[in-house]
């Protein structure tokens, strides 16, 4: 059988994804997380409408440490999704396609989402 000289497609252990691809995958994962967040929000509203007993059950569940981490993770997902969407709006006007600028925007959107989440956390803490 003759030797094949065509290159083989690299697998993920060899090929390093560019940061733009990683953030694109993260954006999709955050969209899925937001779907679950919306379901949790609707369940919370139904429990609130269910009366005092259901409301207290929901409150005790939401005050668990793991649920607080989950909720704040979903808040980060919301802000990350928002910041990434703003970057897409910048692309829609035909700007921001330079490689250095794209990487700058990626860092800006990740830290922007983190800053918005931290500000929201402070806002909630000051409200208590």
Backbone as CSV, one residue per row, in Angstrom:
resi,resn,N_x,N_y,N_z,CA_x,CA_y,CA_z,C_x,C_y,C_z
1,UNK,0.849,-1.173,0.000,0.000,0.000,0.000,0.894,1.236,0.000
2,UNK,0.570,2.243,-0.840,1.436,3.435,-0.916,1.332,4.292,0.350
3,UNK,2.435,4.933,0.673,2.512,5.831,1.834,1.717,7.105,1.547
4,UNK,0.877,7.526,2.484,0.115,8.770,2.324,0.968,9.937,2.792
5,UNK,0.979,10.999,2.021,1.781,12.161,2.385,0.938,13.351,2.797
6,UNK,-0.362,13.182,2.757,-1.205,14.321,3.150,-1.170,14.489,4.673
7,UNK,-1.295,15.725,5.141,-1.250,15.947,6.601,-2.526,15.449,7.265
8,UNK,-2.376,14.994,8.484,-3.519,14.581,9.277,-4.036,15.778,10.059
9,UNK,-5.307,15.773,10.295,-5.909,16.857,11.061,-5.440,16.759,12.515
10,UNK,-4.937,17.859,13.089,-4.448,17.791,14.476,-5.602,17.667,15.468
11,UNK,-5.372,16.961,16.526,-6.375,16.838,17.567,-6.088,17.873,18.654
12,UNK,-6.970,17.985,19.628,-6.886,19.047,20.616,-5.661,18.962,21.508
13,UNK,-5.031,17.788,21.596,-3.825,17.687,22.404,-2.615,18.277,21.685
14,UNK,-2.717,18.430,20.365,-1.619,18.994,19.585,-1.930,20.437,19.213
15,UNK,-3.157,20.684,18.775,-3.556,21.996,18.286,-4.005,22.865,19.452
16,UNK,-3.455,24.045,19.546,-3.843,24.988,20.605,-4.881,25.953,20.040
17,UNK,-6.067,25.932,20.628,-7.133,26.820,20.165,-6.761,28.275,20.421
18,UNK,-7.046,29.161,19.471,-6.827,30.585,19.743,-7.814,31.094,20.789
19,UNK,-7.440,32.165,21.446,-8.265,32.719,22.526,-9.658,33.089,22.025
20,UNK,-9.759,33.519,20.765,-11.076,33.874,20.227,-11.980,32.644,20.139
21,UNK,-11.408,31.486,19.819,-12.208,30.261,19.753,-12.645,29.832,21.146
22,UNK,-11.754,29.957,22.117,-12.088,29.587,23.495,-13.211,30.467,24.026
23,UNK,-13.130,31.765,23.755,-14.165,32.694,24.227,-15.480,32.442,23.490
24,UNK,-15.396,32.063,22.227,-16.611,31.744,21.485,-17.310,30.529,22.092
25,UNK,-16.532,29.523,22.472,-17.093,28.347,23.131,-17.673,28.738,24.489
26,UNK,-16.956,29.590,25.236,-17.454,30.062,26.533,-18.774,30.809,26.376
27,UNK,-18.878,31.608,25.314,-20.098,32.377,25.059,-21.287,31.429,24.894
28,UNK,-21.091,30.344,24.173,-22.161,29.369,23.986,-22.498,28.666,25.298
29,UNK,-21.470,28.339,26.080,-21.709,27.695,27.377,-22.467,28.632,28.313
30,UNK,-22.134,29.915,28.270,-22.842,30.888,29.105,-24.296,31.004,28.675
31,UNK,-24.562,30.895,27.372,-25.943,30.913,26.894,-26.745,29.742,27.441
32,UNK,-26.127,28.566,27.494,-26.791,27.395,28.075,-27.021,27.613,29.570
33,UNK,-26.018,28.162,30.264,-26.159,28.443,31.697,-27.299,29.431,31.936
34,UNK,-27.438,30.400,31.053,-28.517,31.380,31.210,-29.887,30.745,30.991
35,UNK,-29.952,29.712,30.181,-31.206,28.986,30.008,-31.617,28.343,31.333
36,UNK,-30.651,27.701,32.000,-30.948,27.109,33.311,-31.261,28.189,34.348
37,UNK,-30.600,29.338,34.244,-30.885,30.445,35.166,-32.321,30.929,34.981
38,UNK,-32.764,30.994,33.744,-34.134,31.427,33.488,-35.135,30.417,34.038
39,UNK,-34.830,29.142,33.904,-35.706,28.112,34.480,-35.758,28.254,35.994
40,UNK,-34.603,28.451,36.632,-34.561,28.658,38.084,-35.354,29.897,38.480
41,UNK,-35.262,30.960,37.695,-36.004,32.180,37.978,-37.512,31.940,37.904
42,UNK,-37.946,31.220,36.879,-39.375,30.939,36.728,-39.861,30.053,37.875
43,UNK,-39.078,29.044,38.254,-39.453,28.191,39.387,-39.553,29.030,40.660
44,UNK,-38.637,29.978,40.832,-38.684,30.861,42.000,-39.962,31.693,42.007
45,UNK,-40.343,32.220,40.856,-41.579,33.003,40.775,-42.801,32.159,41.085
46,UNK,-42.809,30.928,40.598,-43.931,30.030,40.876,-43.999,29.734,42.369
47,UNK,-42.852,29.534,42.998,-42.842,29.256,44.436,-43.275,30.482,45.238
48,UNK,-42.885,31.666,44.789,-43.327,32.884,45.471,-44.849,33.001,45.380
49,UNK,-45.390,32.689,44.209,-46.843,32.772,44.022,-47.573,31.667,44.778
50,UNK,-46.839,30.621,45.170,-47.452,29.487,45.849,-47.805,29.724,47.297
51,UNK,-47.361,30.817,47.862,-47.698,31.105,49.248,-46.489,31.135,50.158
52,UNK,-46.777,31.395,51.436,-45.726,31.597,52.432,-44.840,30.366,52.606
53,UNK,-45.418,29.194,52.658,-44.656,27.962,52.866,-43.683,27.702,51.705
54,UNK,-44.194,27.839,50.476,-43.333,27.640,49.306,-42.246,28.716,49.233
55,UNK,-42.600,29.938,49.605,-41.622,31.029,49.597,-40.498,30.753,50.597
56,UNK,-40.849,30.286,51.786,-39.821,29.982,52.795,-38.935,28.822,52.347
57,UNK,-39.518,27.840,51.683,-38.738,26.724,51.146,-37.744,27.228,50.099
58,UNK,-38.217,28.116,49.212,-37.348,28.670,48.186,-36.234,29.496,48.822
59,UNK,-36.562,30.287,49.812,-35.559,31.118,50.482,-34.494,30.262,51.168
60,UNK,-34.912,29.195,51.830,-33.931,28.337,52.499,-33.035,27.643,51.476
61,UNK,-33.589,27.302,50.324,-32.771,26.705,49.263,-31.782,27.723,48.695
62,UNK,-32.249,28.922,48.438,-31.381,29.944,47.849,-30.318,30.454,48.818
63,UNK,-30.482,30.226,50.106,-29.488,30.667,51.085,-28.404,29.621,51.337
64,UNK,-28.486,28.472,50.674,-27.415,27.476,50.772,-26.175,28.025,50.071
65,UNK,-24.985,27.742,50.595,-23.749,28.314,50.027,-23.547,27.899,48.576
66,UNK,-23.865,26.645,48.244,-23.651,26.171,46.878,-24.634,26.819,45.907
67,UNK,-25.833,27.136,46.412,-26.808,27.803,45.561,-26.417,29.262,45.331
68,UNK,-25.839,29.897,46.360,-25.346,31.269,46.186,-24.220,31.322,45.149
69,UNK,-23.320,30.346,45.199,-22.241,30.272,44.200,-22.835,30.086,42.814
70,UNK,-23.827,29.211,42.699,-24.487,28.970,41.421,-25.177,30.228,40.901
71,UNK,-25.891,30.919,41.769,-26.603,32.136,41.356,-25.614,33.214,40.909
72,UNK,-24.526,33.410,41.679,-23.557,34.428,41.274,-22.790,34.015,40.020
73,UNK,-22.619,32.718,39.822,-22.049,32.243,38.564,-22.959,32.564,37.393
74,UNK,-24.255,32.453,37.626,-25.212,32.793,36.575,-25.253,34.297,36.315
75,UNK,-25.039,35.085,37.361,-24.963,36.537,37.172,-23.735,36.872,36.326
76,UNK,-22.611,36.193,36.607,-21.419,36.397,35.775,-21.703,35.979,34.327
77,UNK,-22.411,34.861,34.151,-22.747,34.407,32.800,-23.580,35.453,32.066
78,UNK,-24.499,36.079,32.783,-25.325,37.121,32.175,-24.473,38.299,31.713
79,UNK,-23.583,38.761,32.577,-22.754,39.907,32.210,-21.723,39.548,31.140
80,UNK,-21.189,38.329,31.184,-20.259,37.908,30.142,-20.969,37.846,28.797
81,UNK,-22.175,37.285,28.799,-22.958,37.199,27.573,-23.267,38.602,27.043
82,UNK,-23.574,39.517,27.937,-23.839,40.907,27.549,-22.599,41.552,26.940
83,UNK,-21.464,41.425,27.609,-20.222,42.044,27.111,-19.802,41.435,25.775
84,UNK,-19.970,40.144,25.627,-19.622,39.495,24.361,-20.560,39.967,23.253
85,UNK,-21.824,40.160,23.592,-22.772,40.687,22.614,-22.413,42.098,22.176
86,UNK,-21.906,42.909,23.101,-21.463,44.258,22.732,-20.287,44.183,21.768
87,UNK,-19.384,43.205,22.001,-18.262,43.038,21.080,-18.769,42.659,19.695
88,UNK,-19.803,41.836,19.631,-20.379,41.486,18.337,-21.028,42.700,17.675
89,UNK,-21.606,43.592,18.467,-22.148,44.826,17.887,-21.042,45.689,17.292
90,UNK,-19.892,45.709,17.953,-18.742,46.446,17.417,-18.312,45.818,16.096
91,UNK,-18.316,44.493,16.036,-17.976,43.822,14.779,-19.003,44.129,13.696
92,UNK,-20.278,44.274,14.083,-21.335,44.532,13.100,-21.154,45.864,12.386
93,UNK,-20.498,46.809,13.035,-20.248,48.088,12.369,-18.939,48.053,11.588
94,UNK,-18.274,46.882,11.569,-17.072,46.720,10.762,-15.789,47.096,11.460
95,UNK,-15.789,47.126,12.768,-14.603,47.526,13.525,-14.152,46.390,14.433
96,UNK,-12.893,46.457,14.857,-12.385,45.536,15.867,-11.910,44.201,15.351
97,UNK,-11.541,44.109,14.083,-11.102,42.835,13.520,-9.587,42.653,13.554
98,UNK,-8.859,43.665,13.986,-7.419,43.529,14.128,-7.118,42.521,15.236
99,UNK,-6.133,41.629,15.021,-5.876,40.546,15.972,-5.549,41.077,17.367
100,UNK,-4.719,42.099,17.453,-4.366,42.659,18.763,-5.597,43.270,19.424
101,UNK,-6.402,43.961,18.642,-7.618,44.585,19.169,-8.630,43.516,19.606
102,UNK,-8.717,42.419,18.862,-9.628,41.341,19.243,-9.234,40.750,20.597
103,UNK,-7.947,40.513,20.791,-7.479,39.985,22.070,-7.705,40.982,23.198
104,UNK,-7.530,42.269,22.913,-7.793,43.309,23.905,-9.262,43.304,24.306
105,UNK,-10.152,43.206,23.316,-11.586,43.176,23.606,-11.969,41.948,24.422
106,UNK,-11.306,40.819,24.163,-11.595,39.603,24.923,-11.258,39.813,26.397
107,UNK,-10.085,40.356,26.656,-9.684,40.627,28.042,-10.630,41.641,28.670
108,UNK,-10.987,42.663,27.907,-11.895,43.696,28.402,-13.266,43.110,28.749
109,UNK,-13.789,42.230,27.904,-15.120,41.676,28.192,-15.082,40.724,29.378
110,UNK,-14.006,39.962,29.540,-13.927,39.046,30.688,-13.832,39.823,32.002
111,UNK,-12.960,40.812,32.047,-12.832,41.602,33.270,-14.018,42.541,33.460
112,UNK,-14.613,42.992,32.366,-15.817,43.812,32.468,-16.953,43.033,33.098
113,UNK,-17.123,41.794,32.664,-18.164,40.942,33.245,-17.877,40.678,34.718
114,UNK,-16.608,40.468,35.046,-16.229,40.251,36.445,-16.488,41.514,37.276
115,UNK,-16.182,42.685,36.718,-16.409,43.944,37.428,-17.905,44.192,37.640
116,UNK,-18.712,43.934,36.606,-20.163,44.111,36.743,-20.740,43.155,37.785
117,UNK,-20.213,41.934,37.818,-20.668,40.960,38.812,-20.291,41.418,40.214
118,UNK,-19.063,41.905,40.376,-18.615,42.384,41.687,-19.432,43.595,42.131
119,UNK,-19.719,44.506,41.207,-20.545,45.666,41.542,-21.955,45.236,41.946
120,UNK,-22.493,44.267,41.257,-23.818,43.751,41.613,-23.796,43.119,42.993
121,UNK,-22.737,42.369,43.269,-22.594,41.741,44.587,-22.534,42.806,45.678
122,UNK,-21.739,43.855,45.440,-21.664,44.948,46.432,-23.007,45.630,46.593
123,UNK,-23.706,45.844,45.505,-25.019,46.478,45.552,-25.982,45.647,46.395
124,UNK,-25.963,44.343,46.217,-26.833,43.453,46.996,-26.426,43.473,48.453
125,UNK,-25.128,43.429,48.733,-24.653,43.423,50.130,-24.984,44.729,50.839
126,UNK,-24.880,45.846,50.141,-25.205,47.131,50.757,-26.705,47.281,50.981
127,UNK,-27.502,46.552,50.201,-28.948,46.601,50.353,-29.447,45.837,51.554
128,UNK,-28.616,44.958,52.116,-29.054,44.170,53.272,-28.834,44.919,54.532
